Every structure is written in structure tokens, then in C-alpha cells.
Amino acid sequence: MTIKLVAIDMDATLLNSQQEITLLTKQAIAQALKQGVKIVLCSGRPLAGILPYARQLGIDGSQQYIITYNGGVIQTATGQLIQEHMLTAADFEPLSQFSAQHQVHFNVLDNQSHVYTLDHEVNFYTLMQASEMQAGITILDPSDLPIQFPLAKAVLTGEKKQIDQIEPLLGAEFGQKHSIVRSMPIMLEVAHSLATKGRALRDLAEELDFALDEVMAIGDELNDYTMFQTAGTAVVMKNGNPKMKAIADYMTEDNDHDGVAHALEKFVLR
């Protein structure tokens, strides 16, 4: 089956350790686009944190697509909304209270790429997250509650040991209602129950009238799990999570050795 759409995770997949796209990867993606293949960047980042890289790759115009917020939003490369699944404003306070109770840092993102937190001592991971996503941070006071806007996702960050401890507790309390993914060892993300990369990929393929056998996904971490379950071909990075390697169809090189380019050369380029 010919691959017509390739969904590519960004951090530790498309981007190397220096947060750059290697020359070989740029060349392989350019060739795939020239063949008419849809290259869909699929990330937990908001649009503002993806567009600079999409432009480097020549992914632009109303016929190219980007999946943001781990599947919460599907947009064209021009920003036109195709589909979104958001948390409600009412979800903020229970999640904030859970985070305070378990002493982990907590922030939320709106659909305009902005970060909000009640933590007056913003931790390193939140600053790193905002920097990577090119997002501003607003520190809220209790007097600002209740908030009045929908949420793209909520993010809990801390040391790996802390996140290991609270992950099952978060799932027990919120997992029936929300999607919860561990996007990094130090980060848990909470979103609408339908906001998964796999669901978004399935919906976009249907929108484009592509069979799932014509879809390939490349990723590394557990927030790519549903994407691997959905795509006809699942490619994991050599630097990927062992659980992802267990369900992948193929393992490519790591993100510092042109793994995305090698995968495209094997499965897509003619």
C-alpha cells in the first residue's frame, strides 16, 4: 500500500537534541512533499510552537495539516480550524487542587498557545515548556477564579519520581472522564477524552479519504501510543520509550542520527 500521509511527532522525533531539524531530514521531507505525500506534524505543542518548524519544511497553505495539543486540535497550516476537543473552564479547579495536594506544578494552555498557572514560583519545566512552545505565561491569583475560557490541555510537571507516584492517582481520579498521557518522564498531560493523536489522525485520514493502511506514524513517547495503534505503519525512534518499541512495526535511527529521514527513505520515497 502506498503511503499518502505521514504523521510525525516533534520533540525527540523530528527535532534532534538541539531542537533542530537535520539537513537530511529536511531534504527527505521536501522530497515526500514533492511526491504529494501529506506530512502532518503531530505534537503536544500548540500551533505557535509548531509553525516555525513547519515553515522550515515548506509545510504551508490550506491543503497541509497540523495536529496540535496531542490531538485536541486539527488545523490547516494556515491556522484554519478543522476540529477541536477542549476541556471546559470547570475542569481547571479540580485539576489544580489535585496538583496542589500532591505538590506538583500545574499549568493549562488555552487554544491561543498561552500558558496559565496559579504557581507563583514557576518551575523549570513550565518555563522550558513555554519556551519550546513560544508561549507567554500568565500567573493567576485566586481572585481570577473561576476562569472563563476553555482549555486545550492541563499539564502537571515535576521530578520523574514525583510523576511516577502520582500517575496512577491522576488516572484513578480523572481517567474516566479525560485523556491522560505521559508525554515526557517529567510531564503528565490531561485533555478532553477525544483529544488523542490516534483519534485526530483517524479523523484527518477520513477527511482526506485516505485508508489507514495509507498512513504512517513516526514517534517516540507514550503520547504517540494511540497514533501507533491507528496508523497502518508505526515507526519508533531508536531513542523511543521501550513500550513504544514493543508495538512498532519498525525501529529507525535516533533523533540525532536522521531517524525520520531514514524512515521516509524506507517506506515513502521513490
Secondary structure, 3 states (H helix, E strand, C coil): CCCCEEEECHHHHHCCCCCCCCHHHHHHHHHHHHCCCEEEEECCCCHHHCHHHHHHHCCCCCCCEEEEHHHCEEEECCCCEEEECCECHHHHHHHHHHHHHCCCEEEEECCCCCEEECCCCCCHHHHHHHHHCCCCEEECCHHHCCCCCCECEEEEECCHHHHHHHHHHHHHHHCCCEEEEEEECCEEEEEECCCCHHHHHHHHHHHHCCCHHHEEEEECCHHHHHHHHHCCEEEECCCCCHHHHHHCCEECCCCCCCHHHHHHHHHCCC
